[in-house]
Amino acid sequence: MTTTVEQWIHLPASGGAADVFRADQPGGAGIFQVAANNATLACRENGLRTIWEEPGSANVYKNLRVAGDVSSLDLDADDSTIGGAGSYVRLAGRHRIRPYGETGRPTRLHLACRGLAPSPYTLGVLLAVMPDDGAVGFRPGLYASTTTTSTSLVDLAVTLTIDPAAYGREVLPLRGASAVEELGLHTGVNIVVAAWCTSGSNVAKGAIYGLTLTVREP
């Protein structure tokens, strides 16, 4: 069933003689179909947005992994300290990621940036999601990465699908005389963005620039 034509159709603003929904006016099926289309489209588009941006770093040379395993990446690396110089790990915040409107389909997290690697090494970029359940660390399927060996700046992108069934935390109804009974899945996530370089030396540095994290349609 078609619920929206994926385009906003203008209707007269509320108030005034042109208001098609003013009191005691007849409403045709066409008008209500247009209004339903607009409301459905708005619900889908409302959750799509940019949620984090960062200028990046030209000082990436730490290999934060163990034996090339991305899931072993050190989430505690802090490049503001002497011992952490050359690392790049950022907490991109705690966010609620909503499904795609009335479809219930999971939206996507999309990380875009530009990066380069020192020859003959590799630069890697990681996007990881931690469910908002108090646990910290990598879990299967909750991260994605990409790499480059280019010595000149290239576009890099990583995408993760945010499935409420995998990331959601069930919210149970409240009980009490004045409580509003609501339930459902609260898809709260903690997001980490990281980069690493296989050189392991400050004489061969990788770079990562213009990081932008957006929520996109399925």
C-alpha positions as CSV (number, residue, x, y, z in Angstrom):
1,M,0.0,0.0,0.0
2,T,1.3,3.4,-0.9
3,T,1.3,5.7,2.1
4,T,3.3,8.6,0.6
5,V,4.5,9.9,-2.8
6,E,7.8,10.8,-1.2
7,Q,7.2,14.5,-1.9
8,W,5.8,17.3,0.3
9,I,2.6,18.8,-1.3
10,H,1.8,22.3,-0.2
11,L,-1.5,23.0,1.5
12,P,-2.7,26.4,2.7
13,A,-1.5,27.3,6.1
14,S,-3.9,27.1,9.1
15,G,-6.0,30.2,9.6
16,G,-7.8,32.4,7.2
17,A,-10.3,31.8,4.4
18,A,-7.9,29.5,2.5
19,D,-7.6,27.0,5.3
20,V,-9.0,23.7,4.1
21,F,-9.3,22.4,7.6
22,R,-11.1,25.3,9.2
23,A,-14.2,24.5,11.3
24,D,-17.3,23.1,9.7
25,Q,-15.8,22.8,6.2
26,P,-16.3,19.7,4.1
27,G,-13.3,17.6,3.5
28,G,-12.7,15.6,0.3
29,A,-10.7,12.4,0.1
30,G,-8.1,14.2,-2.0
31,I,-7.4,16.8,0.7
32,F,-7.0,14.2,3.4
33,Q,-4.8,12.0,1.2
34,V,-2.5,15.0,0.7
35,A,-2.4,15.7,4.4
36,A,-1.7,12.0,5.2
37,N,1.1,12.0,2.6
38,N,2.7,15.0,4.2
39,A,2.5,13.7,7.7
40,T,3.9,10.3,6.7
41,L,6.8,11.9,4.8
42,A,7.6,14.2,7.7
43,C,7.7,11.2,10.1
44,R,10.1,9.5,7.8
45,E,12.4,12.5,7.2
46,N,12.3,13.8,10.8
47,G,15.0,11.3,12.0
48,L,17.4,11.8,9.1
49,R,20.1,14.3,10.1
50,T,23.7,15.0,10.7
51,I,24.6,14.0,14.3
52,W,28.3,14.6,14.6
53,E,31.2,16.4,12.8
54,E,34.9,16.6,13.5
55,P,37.8,18.2,11.6
56,G,40.0,15.2,11.9
57,S,43.8,14.8,12.4
58,A,47.0,14.8,10.4
59,N,48.8,12.8,13.2
60,V,47.5,9.2,12.8
61,Y,50.2,6.6,13.1
62,K,49.3,4.3,16.0
63,N,48.2,0.8,15.1
64,L,45.5,0.3,17.8
65,R,44.7,-3.2,16.9
66,V,46.0,-6.6,18.0
67,A,47.1,-8.9,15.1
68,G,45.1,-6.9,12.6
69,D,41.8,-7.6,14.4
70,V,39.5,-4.6,14.1
71,S,37.4,-5.7,17.1
72,S,40.5,-5.4,19.3
73,L,40.9,-1.7,18.6
74,D,41.7,0.2,21.8
75,L,38.7,2.4,22.6
76,D,40.5,4.1,25.4
77,A,43.3,5.6,23.3
78,D,43.6,9.3,24.0
79,D,45.7,11.3,21.6
80,S,45.7,14.3,24.0
81,T,48.2,12.4,26.2
82,I,51.9,11.7,25.5
83,G,51.4,8.0,25.5
84,G,48.4,8.2,23.2
85,A,50.0,10.4,20.6
86,G,49.3,9.1,17.1
87,S,46.0,7.6,18.0
88,Y,42.5,8.7,16.9
89,V,39.4,7.6,18.9
90,R,36.4,9.8,19.3
91,L,33.1,9.3,21.2
92,A,30.6,10.7,18.7
93,G,27.9,10.9,21.4
94,R,24.9,9.1,22.7
95,H,22.0,9.2,20.3
96,R,18.5,7.9,19.8
97,I,18.2,6.5,16.3
98,R,14.6,6.1,15.2
99,P,13.2,3.7,12.5
100,Y,12.2,5.1,9.1
101,G,8.7,6.4,9.9
102,E,5.7,4.2,9.7
103,T,7.7,1.6,7.7
104,G,9.5,0.5,10.8
105,R,12.6,-0.2,8.6
106,P,16.0,0.4,10.2
107,T,17.9,3.6,9.3
108,R,21.6,3.7,8.5
109,L,24.6,5.5,10.2
110,H,26.8,6.8,7.5
111,L,30.4,8.1,8.2
112,A,32.0,10.1,5.4
113,C,35.6,11.5,5.5
114,R,38.8,11.9,3.5
115,G,42.0,10.2,4.3
116,L,45.5,9.2,3.2
117,A,48.1,6.7,4.2
118,P,51.9,7.0,4.3
119,S,53.6,4.7,1.8
120,P,53.7,1.7,2.0
121,Y,51.3,1.5,5.0
122,T,47.5,1.3,5.4
123,L,45.1,3.8,7.0
124,G,41.9,2.4,8.5
125,V,38.7,4.0,9.7
126,L,36.2,2.4,12.0
127,L,32.5,3.2,12.9
128,A,31.3,1.3,16.0
129,V,28.0,1.3,17.9
130,M,27.5,0.3,21.5
131,P,23.9,-0.5,22.5
132,D,22.8,1.8,25.4
133,D,22.7,-1.1,27.9
134,G,25.7,-0.3,30.0
135,A,28.1,-2.7,28.4
136,V,31.2,-1.4,26.7
137,G,33.2,-3.1,23.9
138,F,32.8,-4.6,20.5
139,R,30.2,-7.1,19.7
140,P,29.6,-9.0,16.5
141,G,27.9,-7.0,13.8
142,L,28.0,-3.7,15.6
143,Y,30.9,-2.2,13.8
144,A,32.2,-1.6,10.2
145,S,35.5,-0.4,8.8
146,T,37.3,0.6,5.6
147,T,40.9,1.0,4.7
148,T,43.1,2.8,2.1
149,T,46.7,2.7,1.0
150,S,46.4,5.8,-1.1
151,T,49.1,8.4,-0.4
152,S,46.8,11.2,-1.6
153,L,43.5,12.2,-0.1
154,V,40.6,9.9,-1.1
155,D,36.9,9.7,-0.1
156,L,36.2,7.1,2.6
157,A,32.8,5.9,3.8
158,V,31.5,3.4,6.4
159,T,27.9,2.5,6.9
160,L,26.1,0.6,9.7
161,T,22.4,-0.4,9.8
162,I,20.7,0.5,13.1
163,D,18.2,-2.3,13.6
164,P,15.9,-1.7,16.6
165,A,15.7,-5.5,17.1
166,A,19.5,-5.6,17.7
167,Y,20.1,-2.2,19.3
168,G,16.8,-1.5,21.0
169,R,16.1,-1.6,24.7
170,E,12.5,-2.5,25.7
171,V,10.7,0.3,27.5
172,L,8.0,-1.1,29.8
173,P,4.8,0.8,30.7
174,L,4.8,2.7,34.0
175,R,2.2,1.8,36.6
176,G,0.5,4.2,38.9
177,A,-2.5,6.6,39.2
178,S,-1.0,9.3,37.0
179,A,1.4,7.2,34.9
180,V,1.1,7.2,31.1
181,E,1.3,3.7,29.8
182,E,3.7,3.5,26.9
183,L,5.9,0.7,25.7
184,G,8.2,-0.1,22.8
185,L,11.9,-0.2,21.8
186,H,14.2,2.7,22.7
187,T,17.1,2.6,20.2
188,G,19.7,4.4,22.2
189,V,23.3,4.0,21.0
190,N,26.8,5.2,21.9
191,I,28.8,5.8,18.8
192,V,32.6,5.6,18.4
193,V,34.7,6.7,15.5
194,A,38.3,5.7,15.2
195,A,41.3,5.6,12.8
196,W,44.5,3.7,12.8
197,C,47.7,3.4,10.7
198,T,49.9,0.4,10.3
199,S,53.1,2.4,10.3
200,G,53.3,2.6,14.1
201,S,55.9,5.4,13.8
202,N,55.6,9.2,13.9
203,V,57.9,9.4,10.9
204,A,55.2,7.9,8.7
205,K,51.8,9.5,9.5
206,G,48.4,9.0,8.0
207,A,45.7,11.7,8.0
208,I,41.9,11.8,8.3
209,Y,39.9,14.9,7.6
210,G,36.3,16.2,7.5
211,L,34.5,13.5,9.4
212,T,30.7,13.7,9.1
213,L,28.2,11.3,10.6
214,T,24.7,11.2,9.4
215,V,21.5,9.2,9.8
216,R,20.2,8.1,6.4
217,E,17.2,6.3,5.0
218,P,17.3,2.5,4.7
